[in-house]
Amino acid sequence: MSGLILILSVFFFFANCFGESLIYRVERIRPSKDRPVFSNQRVEGEDCSALVFPFFFGRFVPDLQRAYDHAMEKAPPGTKSLADGEVYTKGFFLPPLFFIRCVTVTGSPSME
């Protein structure tokens, strides 16, 4: 019985180490009139920050603008903005030593 409790404890511990949550969904990243979608292929950009106790690398909080810029870099030439965008966070947490947070922007390339 104690072996089962140990296995379940380890399982639930690691199940809580990964996560993803939708922050908000937007129709357009850059407000303007309705824009035609340039390509049906969605692009994704993300920005991450990492903390390995007691040090952190780069920034402590991921930057939404950098994630948007990374998505625009992956878009086809001629893309001006993203349509039907989503912004969400991803994370990996292994207490108390390891913590990674990412913010991700996805959307369809738009011509205007």
Secondary structure as GFF3:
##gff-version 3
##sequence-region A 1 112
A	DSSP	alpha_helix	2	15	.	.	.	ID=ss1
A	DSSP	beta_strand	18	28	.	.	.	ID=ss2
A	DSSP	beta_strand	43	52	.	.	.	ID=ss3
A	DSSP	beta_strand	55	57	.	.	.	ID=ss4
A	DSSP	alpha_helix	64	74	.	.	.	ID=ss5
A	DSSP	beta_strand	81	94	.	.	.	ID=ss6
A	DSSP	beta_strand	98	110	.	.	.	ID=ss7
###
